[in-house]
Amino acid sequence: MKSDRRKFITSAAAGISSASIALTLGKFNHLNAQQTNQSDNKSPYGPLKPTADLTSGLSLLMLPEGFSYQTFGWTGEAMSDGRRTPSSHDGMGIIENRDGIFTLCRNHERGGLRDSFAAAQHTYDSKAPGGTTNLVFDGNAGKFISSRASLSGTVRNCAGGVTPWGTWLTCEETTVGTEETSEPQHAKTHGWIFEVPANGQGNPKPLKAMGRFVHEAIAVDPETSFVYETEDRGTSGLYRFRPNKAQRLHDGGTLEMLRVPGHPDLSKGVKAGAIYGDLEWVKIDDPELAHTPETDNSLGVYMQGRKKGGTNFNRLEGIWYYGGSMFFDSTSGGEAKAGQIWELNITENTLRLVFESPSKEVLNMPDNMAVSSRGGIIICEDCGITTVQSPQGIKRYFPRLHALSPEGEIHVFADNNAKIETPYKGIKGDFRGSEWTGAHFSPDGKWLFANIQTPGFTVAITGPWGKGYL
């Protein structure tokens, strides 16, 4: 397919609707020239201020003037199926849009030996507490409708991604299992991807051909059904799964690792704007091999790719399909180890470093990411409280929700302000150091959904998006 200089993305990057966004690729080529310290740039949305939650009345977020939000899906809340909402909210996406009634699937990054929170028919390992919940939100009325457990018996469901055929792929960020060296030791192996439909009837059968490793996120090319997978380790690869049958991942396929010829390591030492071509993909012969022989190092898949020339990155996390390209981030990549954002152009078979954070003050450890209907990229930070020494003294930053414009400017769109001094739903404490997760936009661009992982709640943000690029 011939490459177009103006690129488009379907809503939620999963073919949910045909709505497109006008993000100009040419403008993104200028990102590299502007990535000096941009923390003082003025956001088109204005400065942040404490903003009260319409549900609880608590000022849980810092937002620009004119924006409002509501919370739902708090940890411990009763769900519509009578079960309690699990903790540790993480990756999330819209997998169904029924005329503005959205079904979201939300991950819960829980580990250890604890009971499944879902029904037996939707449980993989009865002593594994991770999984997913499905939530329904009426975008027309601005109202949360229902929630239910959709899959459990998994471990550390960190991120994942939506598919063009209306499902959620949830990923385990671990390789614990039945091995004697596994801590803890489970009844079943872990480190897999599972598929969850909008009706909440999650299939507890792992997609083993997609690999057993420390998964983070996925994104799907709607043209081919190829699934691109990230790996969250200090030594990590970018993977591609080619299914035997389009939209039928349980029918198996081939797992491959990206090889950038002549460049075995792109975790640092890369000039902003650098473009690499003639990309190759090397086959992973045994995608179920979690560890290298006689170890428990979680590098079984990675080392197979490396031995064939696969390229190394530093902690790959968020990934998003965008009109012929995969945008993904390296959480600890770059000279400052504060993060890189890459573009894998599928149509041109090139890889480009789009943005590198020059300091933790500008952007610190990008994680989940998504593209808005107006052309900006929303980026979650996964860094805890950031302390920076400046000429004015020590500055402390709580985890932020960043906005990256098509012109290359980066702004803080929201801050975590969740300090709950009076118990709410049995929750009390200072949670301002907790990470943002699962950020993504509704197909109409009206709503931004995201999570604060701890204590665990989901937010739906709306406001004058037209003032800027989100």
NUMAR-142423 format. One record per residue: chain; x, y, z of N, C-alpha, C in turn. Coordinates in steps of 0.1 Angstrom, whole numbers. Last residue first. Example, Ala and Ser with C-alpha at 12.3 -4.5 7.8 and 13.67 -1.06 7.14 Angstrom:
// NUMAR-142423
ch  n_xx  n_yy  n_zz  ca_xx  ca_yy  ca_zz  c_xx  c_yy  c_zz
A  128  -22  71  137  -11  71  129  0  79
A  132  -57  78  123  -45  78  132  -33  78
END
This chain:
// NUMAR-142423
ch  n_xx  n_yy  n_zz  ca_xx  ca_yy  ca_zz  c_xx  c_yy  c_zz
A  -58  172  219  -62  160  225  -77  157  222
A  -50  198  211  -48  187  202  -52  173  207
A  -72  224  222  -59  219  219  -59  207  210
A  -98  231  224  -88  241  227  -74  237  223
A  -113  208  222  -111  215  210  -101  227  212
A  -119  198  247  -108  192  240  -104  201  228
A  -133  208  273  -131  216  260  -118  211  253
A  -143  176  286  -141  190  287  -138  196  273
A  -139  147  307  -144  154  295  -142  169  297
A  -129  115  319  -127  129  318  -133  135  306
A  -134  90  340  -139  94  327  -138  109  327
A  -114  67  358  -119  81  356  -124  82  342
A  -113  41  383  -113  45  369  -119  59  368
A  -91  31  409  -104  36  404  -102  40  390
A  -70  22  432  -77  15  422  -91  22  419
A  -53  36  449  -61  25  455  -69  17  445
A  -35  25  422  -37  23  436  -42  36  442
A  -38  34  395  -37  20  398  -40  17  413
A  -62  53  380  -51  54  390  -50  40  396
A  -70  51  345  -71  46  359  -60  52  367
A  -92  66  320  -79  62  326  -81  56  340
A  -107  80  291  -108  70  302  -93  67  307
A  -120  108  278  -107  102  281  -109  93  293
A  -146  116  255  -142  111  268  -128  105  268
A  -149  125  229  -155  132  240  -149  129  253
A  -142  110  207  -132  120  212  -137  128  224
A  -157  90  198  -161  103  194  -152  114  199
A  -144  67  209  -144  69  195  -148  83  190
A  -125  78  238  -137  72  232  -137  75  217
A  -90  72  245  -102  80  242  -113  73  236
A  -70  61  273  -75  60  259  -87  68  257
A  -49  47  298  -55  59  291  -58  57  277
A  -39  28  316  -50  25  307  -56  37  300
A  -27  46  345  -27  34  336  -39  35  327
A  -5  64  366  -16  64  357  -16  52  348
A  7  52  399  8  55  384  -5  56  377
A  10  70  430  5  58  422  5  62  407
A  15  91  446  27  84  439  23  72  431
A  -8  97  458  -3  106  447  9  100  440
A  -22  86  479  -19  77  467  -14  85  455
A  -25  85  512  -19  93  502  -14  85  490
A  -57  74  526  -42  74  524  -38  83  513
A  -84  51  526  -78  63  532  -63  62  529
A  -115  35  520  -101  38  515  -96  51  521
A  -141  30  524  -132  23  532  -117  25  528
A  -153  49  508  -155  34  504  -144  26  511
A  -131  70  522  -141  69  511  -142  55  506
A  -119  86  551  -122  74  544  -133  75  534
A  -102  116  545  -114  110  552  -118  98  544
A  -80  119  528  -78  120  543  -90  115  551
A  -65  110  501  -78  108  507  -76  108  522
A  -51  122  474  -48  121  488  -61  121  496
A  -45  122  443  -53  114  452  -48  112  466
A  -37  136  421  -38  144  434  -46  136  444
A  -18  133  392  -25  125  403  -25  133  416
A  -25  157  366  -16  152  377  -25  143  386
A  -26  162  331  -32  159  344  -22  154  354
A  -9  172  310  -24  174  309  -31  172  323
A  20  187  304  13  179  314  -1  182  313
A  34  185  271  27  192  282  22  182  292
A  56  189  244  51  180  254  46  188  266
A  56  194  209  56  200  223  50  190  232
A  53  185  183  65  181  191  66  187  205
A  31  190  168  43  199  166  55  195  174
A  13  172  178  18  169  165  30  178  162
A  21  169  214  14  175  203  20  171  189
A  15  148  240  25  151  231  18  156  218
A  8  150  274  2  152  261  13  156  251
A  8  129  304  14  138  294  6  139  281
A  0  127  336  -5  123  323  -1  133  313
A  23  118  362  16  127  354  10  120  341
A  32  112  396  29  107  383  20  116  375
A  46  142  411  37  130  412  35  125  398
A  77  156  416  66  154  407  59  141  410
A  95  180  433  89  167  434  77  167  424
A  127  196  433  113  196  428  108  182  429
A  150  215  451  145  201  448  130  202  444
A  160  246  436  159  236  447  154  223  442
A  165  261  414  155  266  424  154  257  436
A  180  245  398  186  257  404  178  263  415
A  170  211  409  171  222  399  177  234  406
A  166  177  411  174  188  416  175  199  405
A  137  159  414  146  165  405  153  177  412
A  119  130  419  126  141  426  137  146  417
A  88  115  414  100  119  408  106  131  415
A  70  88  427  73  103  429  87  106  423
A  64  65  400  63  69  414  66  84  415
A  63  60  373  76  64  379  75  66  394
A  49  60  346  50  49  355  63  50  363
A  26  81  328  39  79  335  38  67  345
A  9  79  297  9  76  312  24  75  317
A  1  101  272  11  92  277  10  91  292
A  -15  108  241  -16  108  256  -7  97  261
A  -9  126  213  -6  113  220  -7  116  235
A  -32  143  190  -22  142  201  -20  128  206
A  -53  143  172  -40  142  167  -29  142  178
A  -79  141  179  -75  154  174  -60  154  171
A  -84  117  190  -91  120  177  -87  133  171
A  -52  105  202  -65  111  203  -71  113  190
A  -35  75  210  -36  86  201  -51  91  202
A  -18  63  240  -29  62  230  -29  75  222
A  0  43  263  -1  54  255  -12  52  245
A  16  32  293  5  31  284  4  44  276
A  46  48  298  40  35  299  29  34  289
A  76  66  303  63  65  296  59  50  296
A  96  78  323  92  65  322  78  64  316
A  91  111  325  98  101  332  91  87  331
A  97  142  310  89  129  309  97  118  315
A  110  164  322  102  165  310  92  154  309
A  124  153  344  115  164  346  105  166  334
A  141  135  333  130  130  340  120  141  344
A  152  145  300  153  145  315  140  140  321
A  147  142  274  160  146  278  163  146  293
A  131  116  258  130  125  269  144  129  273
A  127  114  223  135  109  235  134  120  246
A  108  105  196  110  114  207  118  107  217
A  111  88  173  102  99  173  106  110  183
A  132  69  156  130  74  170  123  87  169
A  118  45  134  123  59  136  121  62  151
A  120  20  110  119  23  124  125  37  126
A  102  7  81  113  15  87  110  17  102
A  84  -2  61  94  -11  67  106  -3  73
A  63  12  51  76  15  46  87  7  51
A  42  1  66  41  2  51  54  5  45
A  50  2  92  48  -11  86  48  -10  71
A  71  19  110  62  22  99  61  9  91
A  73  24  143  76  13  133  66  15  122
A  85  49  162  75  46  152  80  35  143
A  90  54  198  94  50  184  82  48  175
A  102  72  224  90  69  217  94  66  202
A  119  66  255  119  69  241  105  66  235
A  130  76  288  120  71  279  122  75  264
A  150  80  306  137  86  310  126  83  299
A  177  77  304  169  66  309  155  70  313
A  191  96  291  186  99  305  179  88  311
A  194  83  267  206  87  275  202  90  289
A  170  56  262  176  69  260  187  72  269
A  144  38  281  153  40  270  159  54  270
A  125  29  298  138  34  304  148  36  293
A  103  24  281  101  31  293  114  37  299
A  97  30  249  107  23  257  108  30  270
A  66  28  231  76  34  239  85  25  247
A  53  30  197  56  23  210  66  30  218
A  32  28  170  40  37  179  41  30  192
A  31  14  139  30  11  153  39  21  161
A  13  24  110  25  24  119  21  19  132
A  -10  26  96  1  20  89  14  19  97
A  -26  42  116  -26  44  102  -14  38  95
A  -14  30  144  -18  44  139  -15  44  124
A  -15  12  174  -15  12  159  -20  25  155
A  7  13  201  -6  18  196  -5  18  181
A  20  4  233  21  4  219  7  7  213
A  41  6  263  29  10  255  31  8  240
A  70  -9  266  57  -10  273  45  -6  263
A  102  -22  269  92  -18  260  78  -20  267
A  131  -20  282  117  -20  288  107  -14  278
A  152  -12  259  151  -12  274  137  -10  278
A  160  -36  232  155  -23  237  155  -24  253
A  178  -53  207  175  -51  221  170  -37  224
A  170  -73  178  175  -60  184  169  -58  198
A  182  -105  167  172  -96  172  177  -84  179
A  200  -124  159  203  -110  155  192  -101  159
A  196  -149  168  194  -147  154  195  -132  150
A  199  -146  195  209  -154  188  207  -153  173
A  176  -131  201  189  -124  201  200  -133  194
A  156  -150  200  156  -140  190  170  -133  189
A  163  -166  222  162  -172  209  162  -161  198
A  162  -147  242  175  -152  238  174  -159  225
A  133  -143  245  142  -132  241  156  -137  235
A  124  -168  254  120  -163  241  130  -153  236
A  139  -170  279  138  -181  269  135  -176  255
A  141  -154  301  147  -150  288  147  -160  277
A  135  -160  327  125  -154  319  130  -149  305
A  154  -174  343  157  -160  340  146  -153  331
A  160  -197  356  147  -192  357  147  -177  354
A  179  -223  339  178  -211  346  163  -208  349
A  182  -245  322  188  -246  336  188  -232  343
A  179  -226  292  181  -239  299  188  -238  312
A  159  -197  296  170  -204  290  173  -216  298
A  123  -198  299  137  -196  304  147  -202  296
A  100  -205  284  101  -193  292  115  -189  296
A  91  -215  254  102  -217  263  104  -204  271
A  71  -212  236  67  -216  249  78  -218  259
A  82  -207  211  76  -196  218  71  -199  232
A  107  -218  195  100  -224  206  94  -212  215
A  117  -201  174  114  -215  172  105  -222  183
A  109  -171  162  111  -178  175  107  -192  174
A  124  -157  133  115  -166  139  119  -171  153
A  129  -122  128  135  -136  130  125  -145  137
A  125  -98  104  118  -105  116  124  -119  116
A  140  -66  95  138  -81  93  131  -86  106
A  141  -36  76  139  -43  89  136  -58  86
A  150  -15  59  153  -29  56  151  -38  68
A  161  13  81  153  6  71  156  -9  69
A  158  38  105  164  25  101  155  18  92
A  164  71  114  155  62  107  164  50  103
A  166  95  140  173  84  132  162  75  127
A  154  113  157  151  114  143  157  103  134
A  181  114  179  167  117  177  164  119  162
A  205  89  179  202  103  176  187  104  173
A  211  66  204  204  68  191  202  83  190
A  221  57  228  230  61  218  224  63  205
A  200  29  238  206  42  240  215  45  229
A  188  7  228  183  12  241  189  25  244
A  193  -8  206  188  6  204  183  12  217
A  215  -31  194  210  -25  206  206  -11  204
A  222  -40  169  218  -50  179  212  -44  191
A  222  -31  139  219  -23  152  214  -33  162
A  224  -44  116  236  -36  120  234  -29  133
A  190  -46  111  203  -50  106  214  -39  110
A  169  -52  135  173  -40  128  187  -43  123
A  145  -75  140  159  -74  138  161  -61  130
A  119  -85  161  124  -75  152  139  -75  152
A  107  -119  162  114  -108  169  120  -98  159
A  77  -139  159  90  -134  154  95  -122  163
A  56  -167  158  61  -156  166  75  -152  161
A  28  -178  139  43  -177  140  47  -165  148
A  0  -197  150  7  -188  141  22  -188  144
A  -34  -207  162  -19  -207  161  -13  -197  151
A  -60  -204  166  -56  -214  156  -41  -213  153
A  -65  -184  183  -64  -197  189  -61  -208  179
A  -69  -162  166  -56  -163  173  -54  -177  179
A  -83  -151  142  -85  -164  149  -72  -168  155
A  -79  -130  125  -89  -128  136  -91  -141  144
A  -67  -151  99  -70  -137  104  -81  -138  114
A  -47  -178  108  -60  -174  102  -63  -160  108
A  -22  -179  119  -25  -188  107  -38  -184  100
A  -8  -147  127  -17  -158  130  -19  -166  117
A  22  -136  137  15  -138  124  5  -150  125
A  34  -114  160  27  -127  158  19  -127  146
A  64  -99  168  53  -99  159  47  -113  158
A  81  -79  193  77  -92  187  65  -90  178
A  110  -65  205  97  -62  199  93  -74  191
A  126  -73  236  125  -73  222  111  -68  218
A  149  -64  263  136  -67  258  136  -66  243
A  162  -60  294  166  -66  280  153  -70  274
A  145  -51  313  156  -43  309  163  -47  296
A  111  -57  301  123  -61  308  134  -51  305
A  84  -62  288  88  -52  298  99  -58  307
A  77  -62  254  82  -70  265  88  -61  275
A  49  -61  230  61  -56  237  65  -64  250
A  38  -72  198  39  -74  213  51  -68  219
A  14  -71  173  27  -67  177  28  -66  193
A  -2  -93  152  -2  -87  165  12  -84  169
A  -19  -91  121  -7  -93  128  -7  -86  141
A  -41  -86  106  -44  -92  119  -31  -96  126
A  -38  -69  84  -32  -83  83  -36  -92  95
A  -51  -45  89  -50  -50  75  -46  -64  74
A  -48  -38  116  -61  -43  111  -61  -48  96
A  -24  -48  137  -25  -42  124  -39  -47  118
A  -27  -44  172  -30  -52  160  -31  -44  147
A  -7  -44  201  -15  -37  191  -16  -45  178
A  0  -50  236  -1  -54  222  -9  -44  214
A  23  -51  264  11  -46  257  11  -52  243
A  39  -71  280  34  -58  285  21  -55  277
A  53  -102  292  45  -94  283  42  -80  289
A  78  -120  296  73  -109  304  65  -99  295
A  65  -150  279  76  -141  284  70  -130  292
A  56  -171  257  56  -171  271  68  -163  276
A  37  -167  226  49  -166  234  46  -166  249
A  16  -173  210  20  -159  210  32  -156  220
A  9  -199  214  18  -196  202  23  -181  202
A  -9  -198  235  5  -202  237  14  -199  226
A  -31  -182  248  -27  -182  234  -12  -185  234
A  -50  -201  273  -39  -192  269  -36  -193  254
A  -83  -200  281  -73  -208  274  -62  -199  269
A  -105  -188  292  -94  -190  300  -83  -199  294
A  -123  -163  277  -118  -177  274  -105  -179  282
A  -149  -144  292  -134  -146  289  -131  -160  287
A  -175  -130  287  -172  -144  288  -158  -148  284
A  -181  -104  281  -176  -107  295  -173  -122  297
A  -188  -95  257  -199  -100  265  -194  -105  279
A  -165  -88  244  -173  -77  250  -184  -83  259
A  -139  -113  252  -149  -106  244  -157  -96  252
A  -104  -118  256  -117  -115  263  -126  -107  254
A  -77  -139  256  -86  -131  248  -99  -130  255
A  -43  -138  269  -56  -144  268  -65  -134  261
A  -8  -147  269  -19  -138  265  -32  -145  264
A  14  -157  296  7  -159  284  -2  -147  281
A  26  -164  320  34  -157  310  28  -156  296
A  25  -196  337  20  -182  334  30  -175  325
A  13  -229  344  23  -220  339  17  -206  336
A  -5  -238  374  -3  -238  359  8  -228  356
A  -2  -237  401  -7  -249  395  -6  -250  380
A  29  -220  411  15  -221  407  11  -235  402
A  51  -208  434  48  -219  425  33  -221  423
A  60  -173  434  55  -185  440  53  -196  430
A  87  -187  420  83  -181  433  73  -170  431
A  101  -216  406  91  -205  405  87  -200  419
A  116  -238  407  122  -226  410  113  -214  410
A  98  -258  398  103  -258  412  109  -245  416
A  72  -246  377  86  -250  379  90  -249  393
A  47  -236  372  48  -248  379  62  -253  382
A  52  -200  374  45  -212  370  47  -224  378
A  60  -168  361  59  -177  372  51  -189  367
A  66  -148  343  67  -162  338  67  -171  350
A  48  -117  336  55  -126  345  57  -139  338
A  25  -102  328  38  -96  329  47  -105  339
A  1  -113  306  7  -115  318  21  -110  318
A  -24  -94  289  -11  -99  289  -6  -101  303
A  -54  -96  269  -48  -93  282  -35  -101  284
A  -71  -83  243  -60  -93  246  -53  -88  259
A  -105  -80  237  -93  -75  244  -83  -86  246
A  -123  -76  206  -119  -83  219  -108  -76  225
A  -131  -67  180  -139  -64  192  -136  -73  204
A  -115  -69  158  -127  -77  158  -134  -76  171
A  -92  -54  163  -102  -49  153  -115  -57  153
A  -85  -54  198  -84  -60  185  -94  -54  176
A  -67  -37  224  -79  -40  217  -76  -46  203
A  -43  -50  248  -47  -41  238  -60  -46  231
A  -21  -48  275  -27  -57  265  -31  -48  254
A  -8  -49  308  -14  -42  298  -20  -52  288
A  -8  -68  332  -3  -54  331  -11  -46  321
A  -17  -91  352  -22  -86  339  -19  -71  338
A  -5  -109  372  1  -96  368  -4  -92  354
A  -19  -139  362  -10  -132  371  -5  -120  365
A  -52  -155  364  -40  -151  357  -31  -143  367
A  -77  -159  373  -68  -170  373  -55  -168  366
A  -102  -144  351  -93  -144  362  -85  -157  362
A  -125  -124  334  -115  -134  333  -106  -133  346
A  -147  -107  341  -147  -113  328  -136  -124  326
A  -169  -93  364  -156  -100  362  -157  -108  349
A  -185  -62  355  -186  -76  359  -172  -82  357
A  -207  -33  356  -194  -40  356  -195  -54  360
A  -226  -5  343  -224  -18  350  -210  -23  349
A  -227  24  339  -238  16  339  -236  3  347
A  -219  59  342  -214  45  344  -227  36  346
A  -227  85  319  -231  77  331  -225  63  331
A  -232  103  298  -221  105  308  -224  97  321
A  -250  99  279  -255  104  291  -244  107  301
A  -232  89  260  -242  100  256  -247  107  269
A  -217  69  270  -210  81  267  -220  93  263
A  -221  48  295  -230  55  285  -224  68  282
A  -201  20  300  -203  34  302  -211  40  291
A  -193  -10  315  -202  -4  305  -204  11  309
A  -165  -32  319  -173  -21  324  -181  -15  312
A  -150  -62  329  -156  -54  318  -166  -44  324
A  -119  -71  342  -133  -68  344  -138  -60  332
A  -93  -97  344  -100  -85  338  -114  -83  343
A  -65  -107  364  -75  -109  354  -81  -96  349
A  -50  -124  393  -51  -114  383  -63  -116  373
A  -47  -145  412  -57  -134  414  -58  -123  404
A  -46  -180  412  -40  -168  406  -50  -156  406
A  -57  -204  418  -49  -197  428  -41  -186  422
A  -69  -214  395  -78  -210  407  -70  -203  418
A  -63  -204  364  -56  -210  375  -63  -205  388
A  -85  -194  347  -74  -203  342  -68  -211  353
A  -120  -189  347  -108  -189  355  -98  -199  349
A  -145  -190  338  -137  -180  333  -124  -178  340
A  -158  -210  352  -157  -212  338  -149  -201  331
A  -158  -200  378  -149  -211  375  -147  -212  360
A  -158  -163  379  -165  -177  380  -155  -187  374
A  -131  -145  394  -141  -147  384  -147  -161  386
A  -109  -142  411  -121  -134  414  -133  -136  404
A  -89  -168  425  -95  -161  413  -107  -153  418
A  -70  -163  456  -81  -169  448  -84  -161  436
A  -34  -162  455  -47  -158  460  -58  -164  451
A  -3  -159  454  -12  -171  455  -24  -167  462
A  8  -132  433  8  -140  445  -2  -152  444
A  -8  -103  417  0  -115  418  -1  -122  431
A  -25  -82  395  -24  -88  408  -16  -101  407
A  -36  -59  377  -22  -64  378  -20  -70  392
A  -63  -61  358  -60  -60  372  -46  -67  374
A  -77  -43  329  -68  -53  335  -66  -50  350
A  -108  -39  314  -98  -34  323  -90  -45  330
A  -127  -30  287  -121  -41  294  -109  -36  301
A  -158  -13  281  -143  -12  284  -139  -25  290
A  -182  -5  259  -178  -16  268  -163  -15  269
A  -203  23  255  -190  17  254  -188  6  264
A  -226  37  236  -226  29  248  -213  20  247
A  -226  48  211  -222  56  222  -222  50  236
A  -235  26  196  -241  40  195  -238  48  207
A  -217  6  211  -231  5  206  -237  18  207
A  -186  -5  209  -193  7  208  -207  5  202
A  -161  -24  225  -174  -24  218  -180  -10  220
A  -137  -21  238  -138  -32  228  -152  -33  221
A  -115  2  250  -129  1  245  -129  -10  235
A  -91  -7  276  -95  -2  262  -110  -5  259
A  -63  -8  298  -77  -8  295  -80  -3  281
A  -39  -17  324  -43  -15  310  -58  -16  307
A  -51  -16  357  -40  -13  348  -45  -11  334
A  -57  -16  392  -62  -13  379  -51  -10  369
A  -56  -30  418  -45  -29  409  -49  -27  394
A  -84  -52  428  -75  -40  429  -66  -40  417
A  -119  -60  419  -105  -63  423  -96  -51  422
A  -150  -55  431  -141  -50  422  -126  -53  427
A  -168  -85  441  -161  -72  445  -151  -68  434
A  -199  -97  426  -185  -98  430  -179  -85  433
A  -223  -91  415  -223  -94  429  -209  -96  434
A  -223  -82  389  -225  -97  391  -224  -101  405
A  -218  -55  392  -232  -59  388  -234  -74  390
A  -197  -52  421  -200  -51  407  -214  -57  404
A  -190  -33  450  -197  -44  444  -200  -42  429
A  -156  -21  455  -170  -19  452  -177  -31  446
A  -129  -28  456  -138  -32  467  -153  -30  465
A  -118  -1  438  -115  -13  444  -124  -16  456
A  -143  15  417  -133  16  428  -131  1  433
A  -159  22  394  -150  9  395  -140  10  405
A  -154  57  389  -163  45  391  -153  33  391
A  -156  93  388  -149  80  390  -159  69  392
A  -156  120  364  -163  112  374  -155  99  376
A  -146  154  356  -145  139  356  -153  132  366
A  -139  183  336  -146  176  347  -144  161  346
A  -124  213  326  -125  199  325  -132  193  338
A  -122  240  331  -132  236  322  -134  221  321
A  -87  241  336  -100  248  338  -110  243  327
A  -69  210  338  -71  223  334  -85  228  336
A  -65  191  370  -69  192  356  -70  207  351
A  -56  168  393  -53  181  389  -56  182  374
A  -78  146  412  -70  149  400  -67  164  399
A  -94  145  434  -84  134  432  -74  137  420
A  -111  159  455  -102  164  445  -91  155  442
A  -143  144  460  -129  145  464  -121  151  452
A  -168  139  452  -166  152  457  -151  154  461
A  -175  115  439  -172  115  454  -170  128  460
A  -183  123  413  -189  112  420  -187  113  435
A  -169  144  403  -184  145  404  -190  134  411
A  -140  155  420  -147  143  413  -162  145  414
A  -126  187  416  -134  177  424  -140  167  415
A  -93  195  410  -106  194  405  -114  183  412
A  -66  217  413  -73  206  420  -88  207  415
A  -53  227  381  -58  230  394  -65  218  400
A  -29  236  355  -37  226  363  -42  232  376
A  -32  260  328  -26  254  340  -35  245  347
A  -43  252  294  -41  261  306  -35  253  317
A  -44  240  270  -55  238  279  -54  246  291
A  -20  243  257  -32  250  252  -44  249  260
A  6  248  281  -4  239  275  -15  247  269
A  37  263  277  23  265  282  14  256  274
A  67  248  288  58  252  277  44  253  283
A  83  239  308  78  252  310  69  256  299
A  94  214  299  84  214  310  78  227  313
A  111  210  279  98  216  275  89  217  287
A  143  209  271  135  209  283  122  217  280
A  140  197  237  148  202  248  139  202  260
A  129  186  213  128  179  225  139  184  235
A  127  196  187  121  204  198  121  197  211
A  135  180  167  142  193  168  137  201  181
A  118  159  168  132  157  172  139  170  174
A  94  166  157  95  163  171  109  164  176
A  91  168  130  97  179  137  99  177  152
A  77  147  122  91  147  118  98  158  125
A  51  153  128  58  145  138  73  144  134
A  44  167  105  46  174  117  54  166  127
A  41  145  87  51  155  85  54  163  97
A  18  133  97  31  126  99  43  136  97
A  -7  147  114  1  148  102  15  143  105
A  -38  135  124  -24  136  129  -15  136  116
A  -67  135  124  -58  143  115  -45  145  121
A  -84  105  127  -78  117  133  -68  122  123
A  -117  91  120  -103  93  117  -97  105  125
A  -142  66  124  -137  80  127  -122  80  126
A  -152  42  120  -144  47  109  -139  61  112
A  -148  21  149  -156  29  140  -147  34  130
A  -131  1  157  -144  1  164  -153  10  155
A  -105  -5  149  -115  -7  140  -129  -6  146
A  -87  1  169  -91  -13  168  -102  -15  158
A  -80  25  179  -70  18  172  -74  3  169
A  -101  41  188  -95  31  197  -85  22  191
A  -110  47  154  -111  49  169  -107  38  177
A  -83  45  131  -97  42  135  -98  44  150
A  -62  70  118  -63  59  127  -78  57  130
A  -41  81  91  -53  81  99  -54  69  107
A  -18  105  79  -21  92  83  -33  92  92
A  -4  120  51  -13  122  62  -19  109  66
A  13  108  33  19  117  43  9  121  54
A  9  74  26  3  87  25  10  96  36
A  24  47  8  23  55  21  18  69  18
A  6  22  -8  14  34  -9  13  42  3
A  9  -12  0  0  0  0  9  12  0
END
